[in-house]
Amino acid sequence: MKSAIHPAYNSDTKVSCACGNQFTTGSTLEKIDVEVCSQCHPFFTGQHKFVDTRGRIDKFNKRVEQGKEYLTKKEEKKATIKKKG
């Protein structure tokens, strides 16, 4: 193996979670920030929750509502055209 191509391994990498949990592990990085760990993940805790840090769920729900509004307006427009014609 070539000796100059491998990154340095740190045996005391600090991992910090969004829930506040911190632990030490080994990695090539010095510090790791994670959104979910074993202390707050729904699989391990048994509590059902949505982990949404970028607003994806809200964005999706907004698009669904806009689609519903569009369909109702379209149906109303069709109904007014039928009444006239």
SEKOL-114162 format. One record per atom (N, C-alpha, C, O): residue in one letter; y, x, z; atom name. Coordinates in Angstrom, 1 decimal. Atoms other than C-alpha are relative to their C-alpha. Layout:
N
   res        v        u        w   atom
     A        Y        X        Z     CA
...
//
This chain:
85
   res        v        u        w   atom
     M     -1.2      0.8      0.0      N
     M      0.0      0.0      0.0     CA
     M      1.2      0.9      0.0      C
     M      1.2      2.0      0.5      O
     K     -1.3     -0.7      0.0      N
     K      3.6      1.1     -0.6     CA
     K      0.6     -0.2      1.3      C
     K      0.6     -1.3      1.9      O
     S     -0.6      0.1     -1.3      N
     S      5.4      1.8      2.6     CA
     S      1.4     -0.5      0.0      C
     S      1.9     -1.0      1.0      O
     A     -1.4      0.3      0.0      N
     A      9.0      1.1      1.5     CA
     A      0.3     -1.5     -0.4      C
     A      1.5     -1.9     -0.5      O
     I     -0.3      1.3      0.5      N
     I      8.6     -2.5      0.2     CA
     I     -0.2     -1.1      1.0      C
     I      0.2     -2.2      0.7      O
     H      0.2      1.1     -1.0      N
     H      7.6     -4.4      3.3     CA
     H      1.2     -0.1      1.0      C
     H      1.7      0.9      1.4      O
     P     -1.1      0.2     -1.0      N
     P     10.2     -6.0      5.6     CA
     P     -0.4      0.4      1.4      C
     P     -1.6      0.5      1.7      O
     A      0.3     -0.4     -1.4      N
     A     10.5     -4.9      9.2     CA
     A     -0.5     -1.2      0.8      C
     A      0.1     -2.3      0.6      O
     Y      0.5      1.0     -0.8      N
     Y      8.5     -7.0     11.6     CA
     Y      0.5      0.0      1.4      C
     Y      0.5      1.0      2.1      O
     N     -0.5      0.2     -1.3      N
     N     10.1     -8.3     14.8     CA
     N     -0.9     -0.8      0.9      C
     N     -1.3     -1.9      0.5      O
     S      0.9      0.7     -0.8      N
     S      7.8     -9.2     17.6     CA
     S      0.7     -0.9      1.0      C
     S      0.0     -1.7      1.7      O
     D     -0.7      0.8     -1.0      N
     D     10.5    -10.9     19.7     CA
     D      1.1     -0.9     -0.7      C
     D      2.2     -0.8     -0.3      O
     T     -0.9      0.9      0.7      N
     T     12.1    -13.4     17.3     CA
     T      0.2     -1.2      0.8      C
     T     -0.7     -1.9      1.3      O
     K     -0.4      1.2     -0.7      N
     K     14.0    -16.2     19.0     CA
     K      0.0     -1.2     -0.9      C
     K      0.7     -1.1     -1.9      O
     V      0.0      1.2      0.8      N
     V     13.3    -19.6     17.7     CA
     V      0.7     -1.1      0.9      C
     V      0.3     -1.3      2.0      O
     S     -0.7      1.0     -0.7      N
     S     15.7    -22.4     18.7     CA
     S      0.0     -1.3     -0.8      C
     S      0.2     -1.3     -2.0      O
     C      0.2      1.3      0.6      N
     C     15.2    -26.1     18.0     CA
     C      1.3     -0.8      0.2      C
     C      2.1     -0.5      1.1      O
     A     -1.1      0.9     -0.2      N
     A     17.8    -28.8     17.6     CA
     A      0.0     -0.8      1.3      C
     A      1.0     -1.2      1.8      O
     C      0.2      0.7     -1.3      N
     C     16.4    -30.5     20.7     CA
     C      0.4      0.8      1.2      C
     C      0.5      0.3      2.3      O
     G     -0.3     -0.9     -1.1      N
     G     17.3    -27.5     22.8     CA
     G     -1.1      0.9      0.4      C
     G     -0.9      1.9      1.2      O
     N      1.2     -0.8     -0.3      N
     N     13.8    -26.0     23.1     CA
     N      0.2      1.4     -0.7      C
     N      0.6      1.5     -1.8      O
     Q      0.0     -1.4      0.5      N
     Q     13.6    -22.2     22.7     CA
     Q     -1.3      0.7      0.3      C
     Q     -1.8      0.5      1.4      O
     F      1.2     -0.8     -0.3      N
     F     10.6    -19.9     22.4     CA
     F      0.1      1.3     -0.9      C
     F      0.9      1.4     -1.8      O
     T      0.1     -1.3      0.6      N
     T      9.7    -16.4     21.2     CA
     T     -1.2      0.1     -0.9      C
     T     -2.3     -0.3     -0.4      O
     T      1.2     -0.2      0.8      N
     T      7.4    -15.5     18.3     CA
     T      0.3      1.3     -0.8      C
     T      1.3      1.9     -0.7      O
     G     -0.1     -1.1      0.9      N
     G      6.9    -12.8     15.7     CA
     G      0.3     -0.4     -1.4      C
     G     -0.2     -1.3     -1.9      O
     S     -0.4      0.3      1.4      N
     S      8.6    -12.8     12.3     CA
     S      0.7      1.2     -0.5      C
     S      1.1      2.1      0.1      O
     T     -0.9     -1.0      0.7      N
     T     10.5    -10.7      9.8     CA
     T      1.4     -0.3      0.2      C
     T      2.3      0.5      0.0      O
     L     -1.3      0.4     -0.3      N
     L     13.6    -12.6     10.8     CA
     L      0.3      0.3      1.4      C
     L     -0.6      0.4      2.3      O
     E     -0.4     -0.3     -1.4      N
     E     15.6    -11.9     14.0     CA
     E      0.2     -1.3      0.8      C
     E     -0.1     -1.3      1.9      O
     K     -0.3      1.3     -0.6      N
     K     16.6    -15.5     14.7     CA
     K     -0.4     -1.1     -0.9      C
     K     -0.1     -1.1     -2.1      O
     I      0.4      1.1      0.9      N
     I     15.2    -18.8     13.4     CA
     I      0.5     -1.3      0.7      C
     I      0.3     -1.5      1.9      O
     D     -0.5      1.3     -0.5      N
     D     16.9    -22.2     13.8     CA
     D     -0.8     -1.1     -0.7      C
     D     -0.9     -1.2     -1.9      O
     V      0.8      1.1      0.6      N
     V     14.6    -25.3     13.3     CA
     V      0.5     -1.3      0.4      C
     V      1.2     -1.4      1.4      O
     E     -0.4      1.4     -0.3      N
     E     15.2    -29.0     13.3     CA
     E     -1.0     -0.7      0.9      C
     E     -0.6     -1.5      1.7      O
     V      1.1      0.7     -0.8      N
     V     11.9    -30.1     14.8     CA
     V     -1.0      1.1      0.5      C
     V     -1.4      2.0     -0.3      O
     C      1.0     -0.9     -0.6      N
     C      9.5    -28.3     17.1     CA
     C     -1.1     -0.8      0.6      C
     C     -1.1     -2.1      0.5      O
     S      1.1      0.7     -0.6      N
     S      6.3    -29.2     19.0     CA
     S      0.5     -0.9      1.2      C
     S     -0.3     -1.8      1.6      O
     Q     -0.5      0.7     -1.1      N
     Q      8.4    -30.5     21.9     CA
     Q      0.7     -1.3     -0.4      C
     Q      0.7     -2.3      0.4      O
     C     -0.8      1.2      0.4      N
     C     10.3    -33.1     19.8     CA
     C     -0.6     -0.7     -1.2      C
     C     -0.1     -1.7     -1.7      O
     H      0.6      0.6      1.2      N
     H      8.0    -33.8     16.8     CA
     H     -0.8     -1.3      0.3      C
     H     -1.5     -1.3      1.3      O
     P      0.7      1.3     -0.4      N
     P      6.7    -37.4     16.7     CA
     P     -1.5      0.1      0.1      C
     P     -2.1     -0.7      0.8      O
     F      1.5     -0.1     -0.1      N
     F      3.1    -36.3     16.1     CA
     F     -0.4      0.5      1.4      C
     F     -1.4      0.0      1.9      O
     F      0.3     -0.5     -1.3      N
     F      3.1    -34.4     19.4     CA
     F      0.5     -0.8      1.1      C
     F     -0.2     -0.9      2.2      O
     T     -0.6      0.8     -1.1      N
     T      5.3    -36.7     21.5     CA
     T     -0.5     -1.4      0.0      C
     T     -0.5     -2.1      1.1      O
     G      0.4      1.4      0.1      N
     G      3.9    -40.0     20.3     CA
     G      1.1     -1.0     -0.2      C
     G      0.8     -2.2     -0.2      O
     Q     -1.1      0.8      0.2      N
     Q      7.3    -41.4     19.8     CA
     Q      0.5      0.0     -1.4      C
     Q      0.6      1.0     -2.0      O
     H     -0.4      0.1      1.4      N
     H      8.3    -42.7     16.4     CA
     H      1.5      0.1     -0.1      C
     H      2.3     -0.7      0.5      O
     K     -1.4     -0.2      0.2      N
     K     11.7    -41.5     15.3     CA
     K      0.3      0.6     -1.4      C
     K     -0.6      1.3     -1.9      O
     F     -0.4     -0.6      1.3      N
     F     13.5    -40.6     12.1     CA
     F      0.8      1.3      0.2      C
     F      1.7      1.3      1.0      O
     V     -0.7     -1.3     -0.1      N
     V     14.6    -37.0     11.8     CA
     V      0.8      0.2     -1.3      C
     V      0.3      0.5     -2.4      O
     D     -0.9      0.0      1.2      N
     D     17.6    -37.1      9.4     CA
     D      1.2      0.7      0.3      C
     D      2.1      0.2      0.9      O
     T     -1.2     -0.8     -0.3      N
     T     20.1    -34.4      9.5     CA
     T      1.0      0.0     -1.1      C
     T      2.2      0.4     -0.9      O
     R     -0.9      0.0      1.1      N
     R     21.6    -34.7      6.1     CA
     R      0.4     -1.4     -0.5      C
     R      1.1     -1.5     -1.5      O
     G     -0.4      1.4      0.4      N
     G     22.1    -38.5      6.0     CA
     G     -0.7     -0.6     -1.1      C
     G     -0.2     -1.5     -1.8      O
     R      0.8      0.5      1.2      N
     R     19.4    -39.1      3.4     CA
     R     -0.4     -1.5      0.2      C
     R     -0.4     -2.2     -0.7      O
     I      0.4      1.4     -0.3      N
     I     18.2    -42.3      5.1     CA
     I      1.2     -1.0     -0.2      C
     I      1.0     -2.0     -0.8      O
     D     -1.2      0.8      0.1      N
     D     21.7    -43.7      5.3     CA
     D      0.4     -0.1     -1.5      C
     D      0.8     -1.2     -2.0      O
     K     -0.4      0.0      1.4      N
     K     22.4    -42.7      1.7     CA
     K     -1.0     -0.9     -0.8      C
     K     -0.5     -1.7     -1.7      O
     F      1.0      0.9      0.7      N
     F     19.2    -44.5      0.5     CA
     F      0.3     -1.4      0.3      C
     F      0.3     -2.3     -0.6      O
     N     -0.3      1.4     -0.4      N
     N     20.0    -47.6      2.5     CA
     N      1.3     -0.5     -0.7      C
     N      1.3     -1.7     -1.1      O
     K     -1.3      0.4      0.7      N
     K     23.5    -47.7      1.0     CA
     K     -0.3     -0.3     -1.5      C
     K      0.2     -1.3     -2.0      O
     R      0.4      0.3      1.4      N
     R     22.0    -47.5     -2.5     CA
     R     -0.8     -1.3     -0.2      C
     R     -0.6     -2.0     -1.2      O
     V      0.8      1.2      0.1      N
     V     19.6    -50.3     -1.8     CA
     V      0.9     -1.2      0.1      C
     V      0.8     -2.2     -0.6      O
     E     -0.9      1.1     -0.2      N
     E     22.4    -52.5     -0.6     CA
     E      0.9     -0.2     -1.2      C
     E      1.2     -1.3     -1.6      O
     Q     -0.8      0.1      1.2      N
     Q     24.5    -51.7     -3.7     CA
     Q     -0.8     -0.6     -1.1      C
     Q     -0.3     -1.4     -1.9      O
     G      0.9      0.7      1.0      N
     G     21.5    -52.7     -5.8     CA
     G     -0.1     -1.4      0.2      C
     G     -0.2     -2.2     -0.8      O
     K      0.1      1.4     -0.3      N
     K     21.1    -56.0     -4.1     CA
     K      1.3     -0.7     -0.4      C
     K      1.3     -1.8     -0.9      O
     E     -1.3      0.6      0.4      N
     E     24.9    -56.7     -4.5     CA
     E      0.1     -0.1     -1.5      C
     E      0.6     -1.1     -2.0      O
     Y      0.0      0.0      1.5      N
     Y     24.6    -55.8     -8.2     CA
     Y     -0.8     -1.2     -0.6      C
     Y     -0.4     -1.9     -1.5      O
     L      0.9      1.0      0.5      N
     L     21.7    -58.2     -8.7     CA
     L      0.5     -1.4      0.3      C
     L      0.4     -2.3     -0.6      O
     T     -0.6      1.3     -0.3      N
     T     23.4    -61.1     -6.9     CA
     T      1.2     -0.3     -1.0      C
     T      1.3     -1.4     -1.4      O
     K     -1.1      0.2      0.9      N
     K     26.5    -60.6     -9.0     CA
     K     -0.5     -0.3     -1.5      C
     K      0.1     -1.2     -2.2      O
     K      0.6      0.2      1.3      N
     K     24.4    -60.5    -12.2     CA
     K     -0.5     -1.4     -0.1      C
     K     -0.3     -2.1     -1.1      O
     E      0.6      1.3      0.0      N
     E     22.6    -63.7    -11.3     CA
     E      1.2     -1.1      0.0      C
     E      1.0     -2.1     -0.6      O
     E     -1.2      0.9      0.0      N
     E     26.0    -65.4    -10.5     CA
     E      0.6     -0.1     -1.4      C
     E      1.0     -1.2     -1.8      O
     K     -0.6     -0.1      1.4      N
     K     27.3    -64.3    -13.9     CA
     K     -0.8     -0.8     -1.0      C
     K     -0.3     -1.5     -1.8      O
     K      0.9      0.7      0.8      N
     K     24.3    -65.7    -15.6     CA
     K      0.1     -1.5      0.2      C
     K      0.1     -2.3     -0.8      O
     A     -0.1      1.4     -0.3      N
     A     24.6    -69.0    -13.8     CA
     A      1.3     -0.6     -0.5      C
     A      1.3     -1.7     -1.0      O
     T     -1.3      0.5      0.5      N
     T     28.3    -69.4    -14.8     CA
     T     -0.1     -0.1     -1.5      C
     T      0.5     -1.0     -2.1      O
     I      0.2      0.1      1.4      N
     I     27.4    -68.6    -18.4     CA
     I     -0.8     -1.2     -0.5      C
     I     -0.5     -1.8     -1.5      O
     K      0.8      1.1      0.3      N
     K     24.7    -71.2    -18.4     CA
     K      0.7     -1.3      0.1      C
     K      0.5     -2.3     -0.7      O
     K     -0.7      1.3     -0.2      N
     K     27.0    -73.9    -17.0     CA
     K      1.0     -0.2     -1.1      C
     K      1.2     -1.4     -1.6      O
     K     -1.0      0.2      1.1      N
     K     29.6    -73.2    -19.7     CA
     K     -0.6     -0.3     -1.4      C
     K     -0.1     -1.0     -2.2      O
     G      0.6      0.1      1.3      N
     G     27.2    -73.0    -22.6     CA
     G     -1.0     -1.0      0.0      C
     G     -1.6     -1.2     -1.1      O
//
